Amino acid sequence: MSGAHAARPGADLVRLAASSMRNRRAIVAGVILAQILAMAASLAQPTFNALIIDNGVVAGDVPYIERMGAIMLAVAIGGLVASLAAIALGAALSAGTSADLRRSVYRHVADFSTATYHELGTPTLLTRTSLDTSVVGQAVFLTTSVAVAAPLVTVGAIAMSLRESVRLAPVIVVTAIVLSIGIGIFVVYVTPLATRVQGAVDRVNRVLREQLGGTRIIRAFRRERAASTRFSEVNRDLTALVRRVAALQLMLLPGVLLIANLASVATSLFGARLIEDSHLTIGGLTAFTGYLMQIVAGITVFIALAGMLPRARASATRLSAVINRPAGLDDDGTAVVDGPLPLTFRSATVRYEGADHPAVDAVSLKCLPGTVTAVIGGTSSGKSSLLALVPRLLDPASGTVEAGGVRLGAWHLPDLRAAVAHVGQGQSLVAGTVESNLRLGDAEADDDRLWRALEAAQMATTVVDRGGLSTEVAQGGSNFSGGQRQRLAVARALVRRPRILCLDSAFSAMDRSTAESVLSGIRATLPEATILLADQQVDNVRSADLIGVLDAGRIVATGRHEDLLTRCAVYREFAQAQAAPAPAPAPGGPTVATGVSR
């Protein structure tokens, strides 16, 4: 947490709430008006009681009692309507605030660089987008529909009670001071606990996502008990924190009721003496007691807010940390380049925070339009990081990347990403239909274009067999095989008609013949595009026009397949390790030499 947040712990909450309220001035005005009407009706009730007792009951004037009772009933009904209106408008304002915050966080996260996104992490971003926005919305509801009326009622009740009897003022002063101190101590003590609760929710989400995503691995290695123990630990920590906060909240309410009852007893004792000395009437004592209870109720309303405020402040701080966080990518470029786009890496370096060595180390490589340039390397060699530079999912720590002879940072970012299609390892299919997934590439594409893309990606027959473009796609594409998901992702990229196509391990779940057919389809569909392919399978890159061999983030050699087999030891090791073993010789037969076909 920054020093600014520490110095002004409620500033984030006020700023986020005020921003939403400015867009809903009519609703805010309606809440304030309804609260004023409800407050006036509430403050009038003890005065009506005093008049009925002094002028009706004591005097035995039944018509007066009936007349004043009717007026009192009408005022009470009006106050009820105003209170309901205030609650309804407050709920609308709360829902709107939560929606605004969710939209703001979502849009800002969408602009994050890959490094910034992973620095925060998916679990905490989910918690902040859902739980934290809801908590701030609830705080807005309590503030507008309840807490705004509390000070108005409290101040009004104090004024009305003093009108009844100034001599009983010390009872009110002492009660208000004691209640205020108690609630203040509660807020100060609970605030850090509420911050820890939100962090504990993040940890539970993270562990749960990891275990749900890795269910097969956990079962395969029979680690169910260890996984259960790990989840139980974080769940126990969250439960303990929630119980502590709940216990403090439960202790607060009985304490307030105790103070209110003591104040009522003190009012009765002192009021009886004032009545005896003719300084107060019975109706006046009744009205004073009613106003005292309204004062206590007004202060007690802050109990609900006091229980919510610490969490709301913590949530607002967490939301502001996302909304105010730099996206990690500058978008000041204005360049627009037409025609085919050669792609050039000039000593491009990628560093991740906390890593001892760069993921990509001073890579220089030129990729020409109409050709396939492949990058091959083992796990963690930097392939994905290198390809992420092209659509500016990452920016290089040093060096440059150019498209069409223009540094990527000088491009207008939407124009750059319109010219580049990136097919990642995760395929990123979304729930919907085949058509809706393909149209993510281009919403204006007609059906013929979608089918041509499917044919190029070798998916047309499968889609026809499964019902056509309206075929359902489950979340993550789980109702398709891994290879089918990859081919759908490739088809979606082809629908976009990119001038640069980045394929990051896009053929890893396909057999060799299918991968070759898909790559041929890509070449035919995008004859002038610059295609950059990253893989760790030699079979998937051997037909490339140029192959760069990545080792520990560095390009150690470039060339074609046959050339690299003879002069690059790293590439040769890849080829030999992946070569199919020769069939075993028959007993007594000649020994068959093994090796790599060149």
C-alpha positions as CSV (number, residue, x, y, z in Angstrom):
1,M,0.0,0.0,0.0
2,S,1.4,3.4,-0.9
3,G,2.1,6.2,1.5
4,A,-0.8,8.2,0.1
5,H,-3.2,5.4,0.8
6,A,-1.8,5.0,4.3
7,A,-2.1,8.8,5.0
8,R,-5.7,9.0,3.6
9,P,-7.2,5.5,4.2
10,G,-10.7,6.5,3.0
11,A,-9.6,8.6,0.0
12,D,-10.0,5.7,-2.5
13,L,-13.5,4.8,-1.3
14,V,-14.6,8.5,-1.5
15,R,-13.1,9.0,-5.0
16,L,-14.6,5.8,-6.4
17,A,-18.1,6.4,-5.0
18,A,-18.1,10.1,-6.0
19,S,-17.1,9.2,-9.5
20,S,-20.2,7.0,-9.9
21,M,-22.5,9.4,-8.1
22,R,-21.6,12.3,-10.5
23,N,-23.0,10.2,-13.3
24,R,-26.3,9.7,-11.3
25,R,-27.1,13.1,-9.9
26,A,-30.8,12.7,-10.3
27,I,-30.8,9.5,-8.2
28,V,-28.6,11.1,-5.6
29,A,-30.9,14.1,-5.4
30,G,-33.9,11.7,-5.0
31,V,-32.2,9.9,-2.2
32,I,-31.5,13.1,-0.3
33,L,-35.0,14.4,-0.7
34,A,-36.5,11.1,0.4
35,Q,-34.2,11.0,3.4
36,I,-35.2,14.5,4.4
37,L,-38.9,13.7,4.2
38,A,-38.4,10.5,6.2
39,M,-36.3,12.3,8.8
40,A,-39.0,15.0,9.2
41,A,-41.7,12.4,9.7
42,S,-39.6,10.6,12.3
43,L,-38.7,13.7,14.3
44,A,-42.4,14.7,14.4
45,Q,-43.6,11.5,16.1
46,P,-42.3,12.3,19.7
47,T,-43.8,15.8,19.5
48,F,-47.1,14.3,18.5
49,N,-46.9,11.9,21.5
50,A,-46.2,14.8,23.9
51,L,-49.2,16.8,22.6
52,I,-51.5,13.9,22.8
53,I,-50.4,13.1,26.4
54,D,-50.4,16.7,27.7
55,N,-53.4,18.1,25.8
56,G,-55.4,14.9,25.3
57,V,-54.8,12.2,27.9
58,V,-54.2,14.5,30.9
59,A,-57.1,16.8,29.9
60,G,-59.4,13.9,28.9
61,D,-60.1,15.4,25.5
62,V,-60.9,12.3,23.3
63,P,-61.7,14.2,20.1
64,Y,-58.3,15.9,20.4
65,I,-56.6,12.5,20.8
66,E,-58.4,11.2,17.7
67,R,-57.6,14.2,15.6
68,M,-53.9,14.2,16.5
69,G,-53.8,10.5,16.2
70,A,-55.0,10.7,12.6
71,I,-52.4,13.4,11.8
72,M,-49.8,11.3,13.4
73,L,-50.8,8.2,11.3
74,A,-50.7,10.2,8.1
75,V,-47.2,11.5,8.9
76,A,-46.0,8.0,9.7
77,I,-47.4,6.7,6.4
78,G,-45.7,9.5,4.5
79,G,-42.4,8.7,6.3
80,L,-42.7,5.1,5.4
81,V,-43.2,5.9,1.7
82,A,-40.2,8.2,1.8
83,S,-38.1,5.6,3.6
84,L,-39.0,2.9,1.0
85,A,-38.2,5.4,-1.8
86,A,-34.8,6.2,-0.3
87,I,-34.0,2.4,0.0
88,A,-35.0,1.8,-3.6
89,L,-33.0,4.7,-5.0
90,G,-30.1,3.7,-2.8
91,A,-30.2,0.2,-4.2
92,A,-30.2,1.5,-7.7
93,L,-27.2,3.8,-6.9
94,S,-25.4,0.9,-5.3
95,A,-25.9,-1.5,-8.3
96,G,-24.8,1.2,-10.7
97,T,-21.7,1.9,-8.7
98,S,-20.7,-1.8,-8.7
99,A,-21.4,-2.0,-12.4
100,D,-19.3,1.1,-13.1
101,L,-16.4,-0.3,-11.1
102,R,-16.6,-3.7,-12.7
103,R,-16.5,-2.1,-16.2
104,S,-13.6,0.2,-15.2
105,V,-11.5,-2.7,-13.8
106,Y,-12.3,-5.0,-16.8
107,R,-11.4,-2.4,-19.4
108,H,-8.2,-1.4,-17.6
109,V,-7.1,-5.0,-17.2
110,A,-7.7,-5.6,-20.9
111,D,-5.1,-2.9,-21.6
112,F,-2.5,-4.5,-19.3
113,S,0.7,-5.9,-20.8
114,T,1.2,-9.6,-20.2
115,A,3.9,-8.8,-17.6
116,T,1.6,-6.5,-15.7
117,Y,-1.3,-8.9,-15.8
118,H,0.8,-11.8,-14.5
119,E,2.4,-9.7,-11.9
120,L,-1.1,-9.2,-10.3
121,G,-2.4,-12.7,-11.1
122,T,-5.8,-14.0,-12.2
123,P,-7.1,-15.0,-8.7
124,T,-6.8,-11.5,-7.2
125,L,-8.1,-9.8,-10.4
126,L,-11.2,-12.1,-10.2
127,T,-11.7,-11.2,-6.5
128,R,-11.3,-7.5,-7.2
129,T,-13.7,-7.5,-10.2
130,S,-16.4,-9.4,-8.4
131,L,-16.2,-9.3,-4.6
132,D,-14.4,-6.0,-4.1
133,T,-16.8,-4.1,-6.4
134,S,-19.8,-5.6,-4.6
135,V,-18.4,-4.5,-1.2
136,V,-18.0,-0.9,-2.4
137,G,-21.5,-1.0,-3.9
138,Q,-22.9,-2.2,-0.5
139,A,-21.0,0.6,1.3
140,V,-22.6,3.1,-1.1
141,F,-26.1,1.6,-0.4
142,L,-25.6,1.9,3.4
143,T,-24.2,5.4,3.1
144,T,-27.0,6.8,0.9
145,S,-30.0,4.9,2.2
146,V,-29.1,4.7,5.9
147,A,-26.0,6.6,7.0
148,V,-27.0,9.9,5.3
149,A,-30.1,10.0,7.3
150,A,-28.4,9.1,10.6
151,P,-26.6,12.5,11.2
152,L,-29.7,14.4,10.1
153,V,-31.9,12.5,12.5
154,T,-29.3,12.8,15.3
155,V,-28.8,16.5,14.9
156,G,-32.6,17.1,14.5
157,A,-33.4,14.9,17.6
158,I,-30.8,16.8,19.7
159,A,-32.4,20.1,18.7
160,M,-35.9,18.8,19.4
161,S,-34.9,17.2,22.7
162,L,-33.3,20.4,23.9
163,R,-36.5,22.3,23.1
164,E,-38.3,19.9,25.5
165,S,-35.7,20.2,28.3
166,V,-32.3,21.9,28.4
167,R,-31.8,20.5,31.9
168,L,-31.5,16.9,30.6
169,A,-28.9,17.9,28.0
170,P,-26.0,16.3,29.9
171,V,-27.6,12.8,29.4
172,I,-27.5,13.3,25.6
173,V,-24.0,14.7,25.6
174,V,-22.6,11.8,27.7
175,T,-24.5,9.2,25.6
176,A,-23.3,10.6,22.3
177,I,-19.7,10.9,23.4
178,V,-19.5,7.3,24.8
179,L,-21.2,5.8,21.7
180,S,-18.9,7.7,19.3
181,I,-15.8,6.6,21.1
182,G,-16.9,3.0,21.1
183,I,-17.7,2.9,17.4
184,G,-14.5,4.8,16.6
185,I,-12.4,2.2,18.4
186,F,-14.3,-0.6,16.6
187,V,-13.5,1.0,13.2
188,V,-9.8,1.5,14.0
189,Y,-9.4,-2.1,15.2
190,V,-11.4,-3.8,12.5
191,T,-9.9,-2.0,9.4
192,P,-6.6,-4.0,9.3
193,L,-8.5,-7.2,9.9
194,A,-10.8,-6.4,6.9
195,T,-7.8,-5.9,4.7
196,R,-6.4,-9.3,5.8
197,V,-9.8,-10.9,5.0
198,Q,-9.7,-9.7,1.4
199,G,-6.1,-11.0,1.0
200,A,-7.2,-14.4,2.5
201,V,-10.1,-14.5,-0.1
202,D,-7.4,-14.0,-2.8
203,R,-5.4,-17.0,-1.5
204,V,-8.5,-19.3,-1.3
205,N,-9.3,-18.3,-4.9
206,R,-5.8,-19.0,-6.1
207,V,-5.5,-22.4,-4.4
208,L,-9.0,-23.4,-5.6
209,R,-8.2,-22.4,-9.2
210,E,-4.9,-24.3,-9.2
211,Q,-6.5,-27.4,-7.8
212,L,-9.5,-27.4,-10.1
213,G,-7.3,-26.8,-13.1
214,G,-4.9,-29.5,-12.0
215,T,-7.5,-32.1,-11.0
216,R,-6.2,-34.7,-13.4
217,I,-2.6,-34.3,-12.3
218,I,-3.6,-34.5,-8.7
219,R,-5.5,-37.7,-9.2
220,A,-2.8,-39.2,-11.5
221,F,-0.2,-38.7,-8.7
222,R,-2.6,-39.6,-6.0
223,R,-2.1,-36.2,-4.2
224,E,-5.7,-35.7,-3.2
225,R,-4.8,-35.7,0.5
226,A,-2.0,-33.1,0.0
227,A,-4.3,-30.9,-2.1
228,S,-7.1,-31.2,0.4
229,T,-4.7,-30.3,3.3
230,R,-3.4,-27.2,1.4
231,F,-6.9,-26.0,0.7
232,S,-7.9,-26.6,4.3
233,E,-5.1,-24.4,5.5
234,V,-6.0,-21.4,3.5
235,N,-9.7,-22.0,4.2
236,R,-9.0,-22.2,7.9
237,D,-7.1,-18.9,7.8
238,L,-10.0,-17.2,6.1
239,T,-12.5,-18.7,8.5
240,A,-10.5,-17.5,11.5
241,L,-10.3,-14.0,10.2
242,V,-14.0,-13.8,9.4
243,R,-14.9,-15.1,12.8
244,R,-12.8,-12.5,14.5
245,V,-14.5,-9.7,12.5
246,A,-17.9,-11.2,13.2
247,A,-17.2,-11.5,16.9
248,L,-16.3,-7.9,17.1
249,Q,-19.4,-6.9,15.3
250,L,-21.6,-9.0,17.6
251,M,-19.9,-7.4,20.7
252,L,-20.6,-3.9,19.4
253,L,-24.4,-4.1,19.2
254,P,-25.0,-5.3,22.8
255,G,-22.6,-2.6,24.0
256,V,-24.7,0.1,22.2
257,L,-27.9,-1.3,23.6
258,L,-26.5,-1.3,27.2
259,I,-25.5,2.3,26.8
260,A,-28.9,3.2,25.4
261,N,-30.7,1.5,28.3
262,L,-28.5,3.2,30.9
263,A,-29.3,6.6,29.2
264,S,-33.0,5.8,29.3
265,V,-32.8,5.0,33.0
266,A,-30.9,8.2,33.7
267,T,-33.5,10.2,31.7
268,S,-36.3,8.7,33.8
269,L,-34.6,9.4,37.1
270,F,-33.7,13.0,36.3
271,G,-37.0,13.6,34.4
272,A,-39.0,12.5,37.5
273,R,-37.4,15.2,39.6
274,L,-38.0,17.8,36.9
275,I,-41.6,16.9,36.7
276,E,-41.9,17.1,40.5
277,D,-40.4,20.6,40.4
278,S,-42.7,21.6,37.5
279,H,-39.8,22.1,35.1
280,L,-41.1,19.3,32.7
281,T,-44.4,17.8,31.8
282,I,-45.2,14.1,31.5
283,G,-45.6,14.6,27.7
284,G,-42.3,16.4,27.6
285,L,-40.5,13.5,29.3
286,T,-42.1,11.1,26.9
287,A,-41.0,13.2,23.9
288,F,-37.5,13.6,25.4
289,T,-37.2,9.9,25.8
290,G,-38.3,9.3,22.3
291,Y,-35.8,11.8,20.9
292,L,-33.1,10.2,23.1
293,M,-33.9,6.8,21.5
294,Q,-33.7,8.5,18.0
295,I,-30.3,9.9,18.9
296,V,-29.1,6.5,20.0
297,A,-30.7,4.9,16.9
298,G,-29.0,7.5,14.7
299,I,-25.6,6.7,16.2
300,T,-26.3,3.0,16.2
301,V,-26.9,3.1,12.4
302,F,-23.2,3.7,12.1
303,I,-22.8,0.1,13.5
304,A,-23.8,-1.3,10.1
305,L,-21.6,1.2,8.3
306,A,-18.8,0.5,10.8
307,G,-19.0,-3.2,10.0
308,M,-18.9,-2.5,6.3
309,L,-16.6,0.5,6.1
310,P,-13.3,-1.3,6.9
311,R,-13.9,-3.9,4.2
312,A,-15.2,-1.2,1.8
313,R,-12.0,0.9,2.4
314,A,-9.8,-2.1,1.9
315,S,-11.7,-3.1,-1.3
316,A,-11.6,0.5,-2.7
317,T,-7.8,0.5,-2.1
318,R,-7.4,-2.8,-4.0
319,L,-9.6,-1.5,-6.8
320,S,-7.7,1.7,-7.1
321,A,-4.5,-0.2,-7.2
322,V,-5.7,-1.9,-10.4
323,I,-7.5,1.1,-12.0
324,N,-4.6,3.5,-11.3
325,R,-1.9,1.0,-12.3
326,P,0.0,1.8,-15.5
327,A,-1.0,-0.6,-18.2
328,G,2.7,-1.2,-19.0
329,L,2.2,-0.2,-22.6
330,D,2.4,3.4,-24.0
331,D,-0.1,4.1,-26.7
332,D,1.1,7.4,-28.1
333,G,2.0,6.2,-31.5
334,T,0.2,7.5,-34.6
335,A,2.0,5.7,-37.5
336,V,-0.1,3.9,-40.1
337,V,1.7,1.6,-42.5
338,D,0.1,0.1,-45.6
339,G,1.0,-3.0,-47.6
340,P,3.0,-6.1,-46.6
341,L,4.8,-5.8,-43.3
342,P,8.4,-7.1,-42.9
343,L,9.1,-7.8,-39.2
344,T,12.5,-7.0,-37.7
345,F,13.8,-7.7,-34.2
346,R,16.9,-5.6,-33.3
347,S,18.6,-6.8,-30.2
348,A,15.2,-7.3,-28.5
349,T,15.5,-8.2,-24.8
350,V,12.7,-9.2,-22.5
351,R,13.1,-9.2,-18.7
352,Y,10.6,-10.3,-16.1
353,E,10.6,-8.8,-12.6
354,G,12.5,-11.0,-10.2
355,A,14.1,-13.2,-12.8
356,D,17.9,-13.6,-12.7
357,H,18.2,-13.8,-16.5
358,P,16.3,-12.2,-19.4
359,A,13.7,-14.4,-21.1
360,V,14.8,-13.1,-24.5
361,D,18.4,-11.9,-24.7
362,A,19.3,-9.5,-27.5
363,V,17.5,-11.3,-30.3
364,S,18.0,-10.0,-33.8
365,L,15.9,-11.6,-36.6
366,K,14.3,-10.5,-39.8
367,C,11.0,-12.0,-41.1
368,L,9.9,-11.2,-44.6
369,P,6.4,-11.0,-46.1
370,G,5.3,-14.1,-48.0
371,T,7.6,-16.3,-46.0
372,V,7.4,-18.5,-42.8
373,T,10.0,-17.8,-40.2
374,A,10.2,-20.3,-37.5
375,V,11.7,-20.1,-34.0
376,I,12.5,-23.4,-32.3
377,G,13.7,-24.0,-28.8
378,G,13.1,-26.0,-25.7
379,T,10.9,-25.2,-22.8
380,S,11.6,-21.8,-21.3
381,S,13.9,-20.8,-24.1
382,G,11.9,-17.6,-24.7
383,K,9.8,-18.5,-27.7
384,S,6.5,-17.2,-26.3
385,S,8.0,-14.1,-24.9
386,L,9.5,-13.3,-28.3
387,L,6.2,-13.7,-30.1
388,A,4.4,-11.7,-27.5
389,L,6.5,-8.7,-28.5
390,V,4.8,-8.5,-32.0
391,P,1.2,-7.6,-30.9
392,R,2.8,-5.7,-28.0
393,L,1.5,-8.0,-25.3
394,L,5.0,-7.1,-24.0
395,D,7.4,-4.4,-24.7
396,P,11.1,-5.1,-24.9
397,A,13.3,-3.9,-22.0
398,S,15.9,-2.9,-24.6
399,G,16.3,-3.1,-28.3
400,T,13.4,-2.6,-30.7
401,V,10.9,-4.5,-32.9
402,E,9.8,-3.0,-36.2
403,A,6.9,-3.7,-38.5
404,G,7.0,-2.3,-41.9
405,G,10.2,-0.4,-41.0
406,V,8.4,1.4,-38.1
407,R,9.1,0.8,-34.5
408,L,6.1,-0.9,-32.9
409,G,5.9,1.8,-30.2
410,A,5.3,4.3,-32.9
411,W,2.3,2.5,-34.3
412,H,-1.2,3.4,-33.1
413,L,-1.8,0.3,-30.9
414,P,-5.3,-0.5,-32.3
415,D,-4.0,-0.3,-35.8
416,L,-1.0,-2.6,-34.9
417,R,-3.3,-5.2,-33.4
418,A,-5.6,-5.0,-36.3
419,A,-2.7,-5.9,-38.5
420,V,-1.4,-8.7,-36.3
421,A,-3.0,-12.0,-35.3
422,H,-1.6,-14.0,-32.5
423,V,-2.5,-17.7,-31.8
424,G,-1.2,-18.6,-28.4
425,Q,-0.7,-21.9,-26.7
426,G,-4.0,-21.8,-24.8
427,Q,-6.1,-21.4,-28.0
428,S,-8.5,-19.1,-26.0
429,L,-11.9,-20.3,-27.2
430,V,-14.8,-18.8,-25.5
431,A,-18.3,-20.2,-24.7
432,G,-20.7,-19.7,-27.6
433,T,-20.8,-21.1,-31.1
434,V,-18.2,-21.8,-33.8
435,E,-19.5,-18.8,-35.6
436,S,-19.2,-16.4,-32.6
437,N,-15.7,-17.6,-32.0
438,L,-14.7,-17.1,-35.6
439,R,-16.3,-13.6,-35.7
440,L,-14.0,-12.5,-32.9
441,G,-11.4,-12.3,-35.7
442,D,-13.7,-10.0,-37.7
443,A,-17.3,-9.2,-36.7
444,E,-18.1,-8.2,-40.3
445,A,-16.9,-11.4,-42.0
446,D,-19.5,-13.2,-44.1
447,D,-20.2,-16.9,-43.9
448,D,-18.2,-17.7,-47.0
449,R,-15.1,-16.2,-45.4
450,L,-15.7,-18.2,-42.2
451,W,-15.9,-21.4,-44.2
452,R,-12.8,-20.6,-46.2
453,A,-10.9,-20.1,-43.0
454,L,-12.2,-23.4,-41.6
455,E,-11.1,-25.2,-44.8
456,A,-7.6,-23.7,-44.6
457,A,-7.4,-24.9,-40.9
458,Q,-8.7,-28.4,-41.8
459,M,-11.8,-27.9,-39.6
460,A,-14.5,-27.5,-42.2
461,T,-15.5,-31.3,-42.3
462,T,-15.5,-31.5,-38.5
463,V,-17.7,-28.4,-38.1
464,V,-20.2,-29.7,-40.8
465,D,-20.4,-33.1,-39.1
466,R,-21.2,-31.4,-35.7
467,G,-23.9,-29.1,-37.0
468,G,-22.3,-26.2,-38.9
469,L,-21.4,-22.7,-37.7
470,S,-24.0,-22.9,-35.0
471,T,-22.2,-25.7,-33.3
472,E,-21.9,-25.0,-29.6
473,V,-18.5,-24.3,-28.1
474,A,-18.3,-25.0,-24.4
475,Q,-16.3,-22.8,-22.0
476,G,-12.6,-23.1,-23.1
477,G,-13.7,-25.3,-26.0
478,S,-13.8,-28.3,-23.7
479,N,-16.1,-30.1,-26.1
480,F,-13.4,-30.2,-28.7
481,S,-10.1,-32.1,-28.7
482,G,-6.9,-30.2,-28.2
483,G,-6.0,-30.3,-31.9
484,Q,-9.5,-29.2,-32.9
485,R,-9.3,-26.2,-30.5
486,Q,-6.0,-25.2,-32.1
487,R,-7.4,-25.4,-35.6
488,L,-10.4,-23.3,-34.6
489,A,-8.0,-20.7,-33.1
490,V,-6.0,-20.8,-36.4
491,A,-9.2,-20.4,-38.4
492,R,-10.2,-17.4,-36.3
493,A,-6.9,-15.8,-37.0
494,L,-7.3,-16.4,-40.7
495,V,-10.7,-14.7,-40.7
496,R,-8.9,-11.5,-39.5
497,R,-6.8,-11.5,-42.7
498,P,-3.7,-10.3,-40.7
499,R,-0.6,-9.0,-42.4
500,I,1.5,-10.6,-39.6
501,L,0.5,-14.0,-38.1
502,C,2.2,-15.2,-35.0
503,L,1.7,-18.9,-34.2
504,D,3.0,-19.8,-30.7
505,S,3.1,-23.6,-30.4
506,A,-0.2,-23.6,-32.4
507,F,0.4,-27.1,-33.8
508,S,1.5,-28.9,-30.6
509,A,-1.7,-31.0,-30.3
510,M,-1.8,-32.0,-34.0
511,D,-0.2,-34.9,-35.8
512,R,2.5,-34.2,-38.4
513,S,0.4,-34.5,-41.5
514,T,-2.4,-32.3,-40.0
515,A,0.1,-29.7,-39.0
516,E,1.6,-29.7,-42.5
517,S,-1.8,-29.4,-44.1
518,V,-2.8,-26.5,-41.8
519,L,0.4,-24.6,-42.5
520,S,-0.1,-25.1,-46.2
521,G,-3.6,-23.8,-45.8
522,I,-2.3,-20.7,-44.0
523,R,0.3,-20.0,-46.7
524,A,-2.4,-20.3,-49.4
525,T,-4.9,-18.1,-47.5
526,L,-2.3,-15.4,-46.6
527,P,0.2,-15.4,-49.4
528,E,1.7,-12.0,-48.6
529,A,1.6,-12.2,-44.8
530,T,4.6,-12.4,-42.6
531,I,4.3,-15.6,-40.7
532,L,6.3,-16.2,-37.5
533,L,6.0,-19.7,-36.0
534,A,7.4,-20.8,-32.6
535,D,7.6,-24.5,-31.8
536,Q,9.7,-27.1,-30.2
537,Q,9.0,-29.9,-32.7
538,V,11.4,-30.1,-35.6
539,D,8.7,-31.6,-37.9
540,N,6.6,-28.5,-37.5
541,V,9.3,-26.1,-38.5
542,R,11.3,-28.0,-41.1
543,S,9.5,-26.5,-44.1
544,A,10.0,-22.9,-42.9
545,D,11.9,-20.5,-45.1
546,L,14.1,-19.5,-42.2
547,I,14.6,-21.1,-38.8
548,G,16.0,-19.4,-35.8
549,V,17.3,-21.6,-33.0
550,L,16.7,-20.2,-29.5
551,D,18.7,-21.4,-26.6
552,A,18.4,-19.7,-23.2
553,G,16.8,-16.7,-24.8
554,R,19.5,-16.2,-27.5
555,I,19.4,-17.0,-31.2
556,V,22.4,-19.3,-31.6
557,A,21.9,-20.0,-35.3
558,T,19.6,-19.3,-38.3
559,G,19.1,-21.1,-41.6
560,R,17.0,-23.8,-43.3
561,H,16.4,-27.2,-41.9
562,E,19.1,-29.1,-43.9
563,D,21.7,-26.4,-43.2
564,L,21.0,-26.3,-39.5
565,L,21.3,-30.1,-39.2
566,T,24.9,-29.9,-40.4
567,R,26.2,-26.8,-38.5
568,C,24.0,-26.3,-35.4
569,A,24.6,-28.7,-32.6
570,V,21.5,-27.5,-30.6
571,Y,19.2,-28.0,-33.6
572,R,20.8,-31.4,-34.4
573,E,20.2,-32.6,-30.8
574,F,16.5,-31.6,-31.2
575,A,16.2,-33.5,-34.4
576,Q,17.9,-36.6,-33.1
577,A,15.9,-36.6,-29.9
578,Q,12.7,-36.4,-31.8
579,A,13.6,-38.8,-34.6
580,A,11.4,-41.9,-34.7
581,P,13.4,-45.0,-33.5
582,A,14.4,-47.4,-36.3
583,P,12.6,-50.8,-36.2
584,A,14.5,-53.5,-34.2
585,P,16.5,-55.9,-36.5
586,A,15.3,-59.4,-36.9
587,P,17.2,-62.0,-34.8
588,G,20.4,-62.9,-36.6
589,G,19.8,-60.2,-39.3
590,P,22.0,-57.3,-40.3
591,T,22.2,-54.3,-38.0
592,V,20.3,-51.3,-39.4
593,A,22.1,-47.9,-38.9
594,T,20.0,-45.2,-37.3
595,G,20.2,-41.5,-37.9
596,V,18.5,-38.5,-39.2
597,S,17.4,-38.3,-42.7
598,R,18.9,-35.4,-44.5
